[in-house]
């Protein structure tokens, strides 16, 4: 069996929580086991693995009634050796006693994270990287998200070449992320007339394999692992996940993704009138500053613009609805102190503006200086070309995993373009080309700023702002052969058993010359 390589793209780390099963005494666990001893150095067949997994499962699973939910949910074959099953705590304790057992972790739920960016990134039709890469033609991007709206114009087949012969999956399952990575050209795209133009993904002729792993409650890691497993068999080149998670489950997901580097076919790598202005913050109810539902009881709100502070556990659209329900005709939201100069746009239910924290403080000062404060909301359309762009947003993840959920599909598209122009590059080479050719200055040729409008540090900016055209011809790339991960992992003080399970062959770190993180890469001209 040929081995496959996958460039794995993941960004934006937030929160997660356990997801119990429908029955109170059962919970979904992801169980990791050793490879069968006779198969530790070679590929195990699916039949052999299924038989091995059954050794760990309680006998009750085999006799589940037809009216009960299945106890065994997934069997994993590529990204890890193990399975997902609905188990009781007592069953897990019994399983822990069996030889070959490694771990059983309760399933977690990861939250979702996600018209002019291709042009902003320097991609232009019929020239440069788009021309050289044939717009990503022949590359398959697997998007793990909420599925898509298939009739969205970004997914039209018009002008698309046939899928590559290696693509084994002909059925697809988040419209936003998928169209950002590889959506087709859609003319006249706009939001209520704003930002009008041609919307297009980063690699518009790349193929999309859509896997639905998320719903309104989030994305279970057992489903994610199952889809990663399937994507390898489907011949996917790039996996794109705009998901989140606290450090422990995220680290485990990264460890499983390291296995994907073994796998060699997939270069696969996340206008209004003037109105009186009223503060929503009477001294008797400080919580009303957030304009939450049921907190706006002042009759003077009728016919006025209302100033609200962002946060407080209320959504921005919910704040607008509360203002509207209280008789307000417009809303001004200002950031909390941590939001700095980052401003957000929403589809509000009434005319609204979003201000920085400092602007909010200035408005409050003005309101306290007069008995009849006046404000006006005037809409001037979309303005492009801010000299400070790009700016690191307050919600952008800080190192070591810098970025936002929307960085993920953009970078997935860039990786697809580079895969098309450099089909022999390894995942590490593609990663190196992207990271070593970034921009670290803004449009004014000054250092990129953070949400405080101060120079962004390395934990905020990471390697910099991606420059796809420069990445296509980086001159020097740093490759990481898969075998280099062994001395690297030994240097991180993982046990022999942990590394053996990860790399799927026996390891003795005492016979390995360990290396530090800084020594992981070697450079190639």
C-alpha positions in Angstrom: 0.0 0.0 0.0 1.3 3.4 -0.9 1.9 5.8 1.9 0.3 9.3 1.9 1.5 12.7 3.0 -0.9 15.4 4.3 -0.3 19.1 4.9 -2.6 19.7 7.9 -4.0 23.3 8.3 -5.5 24.2 11.7 -6.0 27.6 13.4 -7.8 29.4 16.2 -7.8 27.7 19.5 -10.8 28.3 21.8 -12.8 26.2 24.2 -14.3 22.7 24.3 -16.5 20.6 26.6 -17.4 17.0 27.1 -20.5 15.7 25.2 -22.3 12.9 27.0 -24.3 10.3 25.2 -28.0 10.0 25.2 -28.0 7.5 28.0 -26.9 8.9 31.3 -24.5 6.0 32.1 -22.8 6.0 28.7 -20.4 8.5 27.2 -18.5 8.5 23.9 -14.8 7.7 24.4 -12.0 7.8 21.9 -9.9 4.7 22.7 -6.3 4.4 21.5 -4.6 1.0 21.5 -1.3 -0.4 20.4 -0.9 -1.9 17.0 -1.2 -5.6 16.8 2.2 -6.9 17.9 2.6 -9.0 14.7 1.8 -5.9 12.6 3.9 -3.3 14.4 6.2 -2.6 11.5 3.8 -3.1 8.6 0.4 -2.0 7.5 -2.4 -4.0 9.2 -5.4 -5.0 7.1 -8.8 -3.7 8.1 -9.9 -7.1 9.0 -7.0 -7.7 11.3 -7.5 -4.3 13.0 -11.3 -4.9 13.4 -10.5 -8.2 15.1 -7.9 -6.5 17.3 -10.3 -3.8 18.3 -13.0 -6.3 19.3 -10.7 -7.7 21.9 -11.0 -4.5 23.9 -14.7 -4.0 23.5 -17.2 -5.2 26.1 -19.2 -8.2 25.0 -22.4 -6.2 25.6 -21.6 -4.1 22.5 -21.9 -7.1 20.2 -25.4 -7.8 21.6 -26.8 -4.3 21.3 -30.5 -4.4 20.6 -32.0 -3.1 17.4 -33.8 -0.3 19.3 -30.6 0.9 21.0 -28.1 3.4 19.6 -24.9 1.6 18.3 -22.2 1.4 20.9 -19.3 1.1 18.5 -19.3 4.4 16.5 -16.0 4.5 14.5 -13.0 2.2 13.8 -9.9 4.2 12.9 -7.3 2.8 10.5 -5.1 5.6 9.2 -4.7 8.5 11.6 -4.5 6.3 14.7 -5.1 2.8 15.9 -8.3 2.7 17.9 -12.0 3.3 17.9 -14.8 5.5 19.2 -17.5 3.8 21.3 -20.2 4.6 23.8 -19.0 3.2 27.1 -19.7 3.3 30.8 -17.0 4.3 33.2 -16.9 0.8 34.5 -16.4 -0.6 31.0 -13.5 1.7 30.5 -11.9 0.6 33.8 -12.1 -3.0 32.6 -10.7 -2.1 29.2 -7.7 -0.4 30.9 -6.6 -3.8 32.3 -6.1 -5.3 28.9 -2.7 -5.6 27.3 -2.2 -3.2 24.4 -4.6 -0.5 25.8 -3.1 3.0 25.7 -5.8 5.5 26.6 -9.5 6.3 26.6 -10.6 9.9 26.5 -14.1 11.3 26.6 -15.2 12.8 23.4 -14.9 16.6 23.2 -16.8 19.2 21.2 -14.8 21.7 19.3 -16.4 25.1 18.4 -16.5 26.5 14.9 -14.4 29.5 14.0 -14.6 31.2 10.4 -14.7 39.4 -1.5 -11.6 41.1 -1.6 -8.9 39.0 0.0 -7.5 37.3 -3.2 -6.8 40.7 -4.6 -5.4 41.9 -1.3 -3.1 38.9 -1.3 -1.9 39.8 -4.8 -3.7 37.2 -6.8 -4.8 38.4 -10.2 -6.6 36.7 -13.1 -4.5 35.4 -16.0 -1.2 36.3 -14.4 1.3 35.4 -11.7 0.6 32.5 -9.3 -3.0 32.0 -10.4 -1.9 31.5 -14.0 1.2 29.4 -13.1 -0.9 27.1 -10.8 -3.8 26.9 -13.2 -5.9 28.2 -10.3 -5.2 25.1 -8.2 -6.4 22.7 -10.9 -6.1 19.0 -10.0 -5.7 19.6 -6.2 -8.4 18.3 -3.8 -9.1 20.3 -0.6 -11.0 18.5 2.1 -13.0 20.9 4.3 -14.2 19.6 7.6 -17.0 21.9 8.8 -20.8 22.2 8.8 -21.3 21.1 5.2 -22.3 23.5 2.5 -25.2 24.9 0.6 -24.7 23.0 -2.6 -26.7 25.5 -4.7 -24.5 28.4 -3.7 -23.0 30.0 -6.8 -19.4 29.6 -5.5 -19.8 25.9 -6.0 -21.0 26.0 -9.6 -19.4 23.4 -11.9 -19.2 25.9 -14.7 -15.6 25.9 -16.1 -14.5 23.2 -13.7 -12.3 20.4 -15.0 -13.2 16.8 -14.2 -12.0 15.6 -10.8 -8.6 13.7 -10.6 -8.8 10.0 -11.2 -7.5 9.3 -7.7 -10.6 10.9 -6.1 -12.6 8.0 -4.7 -15.4 10.0 -3.0 -18.1 11.5 -5.2 -20.4 12.8 -2.5 -19.9 16.0 -0.6 -21.1 17.5 2.7 -19.3 25.1 5.7 -20.2 27.2 2.7 -18.1 30.1 4.0 -14.9 28.2 4.6 -15.2 26.0 1.5 -15.9 28.9 -0.8 -13.0 30.9 0.7 -10.6 28.1 0.0 -11.8 27.1 -3.5 -15.0 28.9 -4.5 -15.5 29.8 -8.1 -15.9 33.4 -9.5 -19.2 35.0 -8.5 -19.8 38.4 -10.0 -21.8 41.1 -8.2 -21.3 39.6 -4.7 -22.2 42.1 -2.0 -23.8 42.4 1.4 -26.8 44.8 1.2 -24.8 46.7 -1.6 -21.6 46.9 0.4 -18.2 45.5 -0.7 -19.7 44.9 -4.2 -17.4 42.9 -6.5 -16.4 39.5 -7.8 -16.1 36.9 -5.0 -13.7 34.1 -5.5 -11.8 31.5 -3.5 -8.0 31.4 -3.3 -7.8 28.3 -5.5 -10.9 28.5 -7.7 -10.2 25.4 -9.9 -9.3 23.1 -7.0 -11.8 20.4 -6.2 -13.6 20.4 -2.9 -14.3 17.3 -0.8 -16.9 18.5 1.9 -17.2 16.5 5.1 -19.9 17.4 7.6 -18.4 17.0 11.1 -20.2 19.9 12.8 -23.7 20.9 13.8 -25.2 23.7 15.9 -23.7 22.1 19.1 -20.1 22.0 17.6 -17.8 19.4 16.2 -17.0 16.1 18.0 -13.4 15.0 17.8 -14.5 11.4 17.2 -16.2 12.5 14.0 -13.2 14.6 13.0 -10.8 11.7 13.4 -13.2 9.5 11.4 -13.3 12.0 8.5 -9.5 12.4 8.6 -9.3 8.6 8.3 -11.7 8.6 5.4 -10.1 11.6 3.6 -6.9 9.6 3.2 -8.7 6.9 1.5 -10.6 9.4 -0.7 -7.3 10.8 -2.0 -7.7 14.3 -0.5 -4.6 16.5 -0.9 -5.2 19.2 1.8 -7.3 19.1 5.0 -8.8 22.4 6.1 -10.3 22.7 9.6 -11.5 26.1 11.0 -12.2 24.6 14.4 -11.0 25.2 18.0 -10.3 23.5 21.2 -8.4 23.8 24.5 -4.7 22.8 24.5 -5.0 19.2 25.5 -7.5 17.9 22.9 -5.9 20.2 20.3 -2.5 18.7 21.0 -3.9 15.2 20.6 -5.4 16.2 17.3 -2.0 17.5 16.2 -0.3 14.3 17.2 -2.8 12.3 15.1 -2.1 14.7 12.2 1.6 13.9 12.5 0.7 10.4 11.4 -0.8 11.9 8.2 2.7 12.9 7.2 3.4 9.2 6.7 0.6 8.9 4.3 2.6 9.6 0.2 0.0 10.5 -2.3 -1.7 13.2 -0.6 0.4 16.3 -0.3 -2.0 17.0 2.3 -1.2 19.0 4.7 -7.9 26.4 9.7 -27.9 56.9 6.7 -29.8 58.3 9.3 -31.1 61.6 10.6 -29.6 63.4 13.6 -31.0 62.0 16.8 -30.5 62.5 20.5 -28.0 60.2 22.0 -28.7 58.3 25.2 -26.3 56.2 27.3 -27.7 52.8 28.3 -25.9 53.0 31.7 -28.0 54.5 34.5 -26.2 54.4 37.8 -28.8 52.0 39.3 -28.1 49.2 36.7 -24.6 48.8 35.5 -25.5 45.7 33.6 -27.6 47.7 31.3 -24.5 49.2 29.8 -24.4 46.0 27.7 -27.9 46.5 26.4 -29.0 43.0 27.2 -32.5 41.7 26.8 -34.7 43.0 29.5 -32.2 45.6 30.8 -33.4 48.6 28.9 -36.3 50.1 30.9 -35.7 53.8 30.5 -38.7 55.4 28.7 -36.3 58.1 27.4 -34.9 55.5 25.0 -37.9 56.0 22.7 -36.7 57.6 19.4 -33.1 57.9 20.3 -29.7 56.4 19.5 -28.4 54.2 22.3 -24.8 53.7 23.3 -23.9 50.1 24.3 -20.7 48.4 25.4 -19.7 45.2 23.7 -19.7 42.0 25.7 -21.5 41.2 28.9 -22.6 37.8 27.6 -25.0 39.3 25.0 -24.6 39.1 21.2 -24.2 42.3 19.3 -27.3 41.5 17.2 -29.2 40.7 20.4 -28.2 44.2 21.8 -29.7 45.8 18.7 -32.9 43.9 19.2 -33.1 45.0 22.8 -32.6 48.6 21.8 -35.2 48.3 19.1 -37.7 46.6 21.5 -37.2 49.5 23.9 -38.1 52.0 21.2 -34.5 53.0 20.1 -34.0 53.9 16.5 -30.2 53.2 16.3 -27.3 51.8 18.3 -23.6 52.6 18.8 -21.5 49.8 20.2 -18.0 50.4 21.6 -15.4 47.8 22.4 -14.4 46.8 25.9 -10.8 47.6 27.0 -9.4 44.3 25.6 -11.0 44.9 22.2 -8.8 47.8 21.4 -9.1 49.2 17.9 -10.6 46.0 16.4 -14.1 46.7 14.9 -16.7 44.2 13.8 -19.5 44.2 11.3 -22.9 42.5 11.9 -26.2 42.2 10.1 -28.0 44.3 12.7 -31.7 44.8 13.1 -31.5 48.6 13.1 -28.9 51.3 12.1 -25.8 50.7 14.1 -22.1 51.6 14.3 -19.2 49.9 16.0 -16.5 52.0 17.7 -13.2 51.3 19.3 -12.9 51.4 23.1 -11.1 54.8 23.0 -13.8 56.3 20.8 -16.4 54.9 23.2 -14.7 56.7 26.1 -14.6 59.9 24.0 -18.4 59.6 23.3 -19.1 59.1 27.0 -17.1 62.2 27.8 -19.0 64.2 25.3 -22.4 62.9 26.6 -21.4 63.9 30.1 -20.5 67.4 28.9 -24.0 68.4 27.6 -27.6 67.9 28.6 -28.7 67.2 25.0 -26.1 65.0 23.3 -26.6 64.6 19.5 -25.3 61.9 17.1 -25.9 61.0 13.5 -25.2 57.7 11.7 -24.2 58.2 8.0 -23.3 55.3 5.8 -20.6 56.0 3.1 -20.3 52.5 1.6 -17.2 50.4 1.5 -13.8 52.0 1.7 -10.8 49.9 0.6 -7.1 50.6 1.1 -6.6 51.5 4.7 -2.9 52.2 5.0 -2.7 50.3 8.3 -4.0 47.1 6.7 -3.4 44.4 7.7 -3.9 44.7 11.4 -3.9 41.8 13.9 -7.5 41.6 15.4 -8.1 41.3 19.1 -9.7 37.9 18.6 -6.8 36.5 16.6 -5.1 33.5 18.4 -1.8 34.3 20.0 1.2 32.1 19.6 2.3 29.6 19.0 -0.7 29.1 16.8 -1.3 32.6 15.4 -4.2 33.3 13.2 -8.0 33.2 12.9 -10.5 30.7 11.6 -10.6 32.6 8.3 -6.8 32.3 8.0 -7.3 28.6 7.7 -9.3 28.4 4.4 -7.2 31.1 2.8 -4.0 29.2 3.6 -5.6 26.0 2.5 -6.2 27.7 -0.9 -2.6 29.0 -1.0 -1.3 25.5 -0.2 -3.4 24.1 -3.1 -1.9 26.6 -5.5 1.7 25.7 -4.4 0.8 22.0 -4.6 -0.2 22.6 -8.2 2.9 24.4 -9.2 5.3 22.3 -7.1 3.7 18.8 -7.1 6.9 17.2 -5.6 7.2 19.5 -2.6 6.6 17.9 0.8 4.1 19.3 3.3 7.1 20.8 5.2 8.4 22.5 2.0 5.0 24.1 1.3 4.8 25.2 4.9 8.4 26.6 4.7 7.7 28.5 1.4 4.6 30.1 2.9 6.3 31.1 6.2 9.6 32.4 4.9 8.1 34.7 2.3 5.5 36.5 4.4 5.1 40.3 4.7 5.9 41.9 8.1 4.9 45.4 7.1 1.5 47.0 6.2 0.5 49.0 3.2 2.2 52.1 4.6 5.4 50.0 4.8 5.4 50.2 8.5 5.5 47.2 11.0 2.2 45.4 11.1 0.2 46.5 14.2 -2.0 44.7 16.7 -5.4 45.7 18.1 -3.7 48.4 20.3 -2.2 49.9 17.2 1.2 49.0 18.5 3.8 46.9 16.6 2.6 43.3 16.7 4.9 40.9 18.5 5.9 37.5 17.3 3.1 35.7 19.3 0.5 37.9 17.5 1.9 38.0 14.0 3.6 34.7 13.8 5.7 34.4 10.6 3.8 37.4 9.1 1.1 38.0 6.5 1.0 35.4 3.7 2.3 36.5 0.3 1.2 33.7 -2.2 3.2 35.0 -5.2 6.5 35.1 -3.2 5.7 31.7 -1.7 5.7 30.3 -5.2 9.3 31.1 -5.7 10.9 31.2 -2.2 14.5 30.4 -3.3 15.2 28.6 -0.1 12.9 26.1 1.6 13.3 24.1 4.8 12.2 20.6 4.5 11.4 18.1 7.4 11.7 14.5 6.3 9.3 12.3 8.3 12.1 10.4 9.9 13.3 13.7 11.5 10.3 13.6 13.8 11.8 10.6 15.7 14.7 12.5 17.3 12.5 15.5 17.7 9.8 13.6 19.6 12.5 11.9 21.7 13.8 15.4 22.5 10.4 16.4 23.7 10.7 13.6 26.3 7.8 11.4 25.1 8.0 7.8 26.2 9.1 5.0 23.9 5.5 3.7 24.1 3.9 7.0 23.1 6.3 7.5 20.2 5.9 3.8 19.1 2.2 4.3 18.9 2.5 7.6 17.1 5.0 6.4 14.5 3.6 2.9 14.2 7.0 1.2 14.7 9.1 0.3 17.7 11.2 3.1 19.1 14.0 3.2 21.7 14.9 6.8 22.4 18.1 5.7 24.2 19.5 4.7 20.8 18.4 7.9 19.2 20.3 11.2 19.1 17.6 13.6 20.3 17.3 17.1 18.8 15.7 20.3 20.0 12.9 22.2 18.3 15.3 24.5 16.6 17.1 21.5 14.9 13.9 20.0 13.4 14.3 21.6 10.0 17.1 21.4 7.4 17.4 23.9 4.5 17.3 23.1 0.8 18.3 25.3 -2.1 
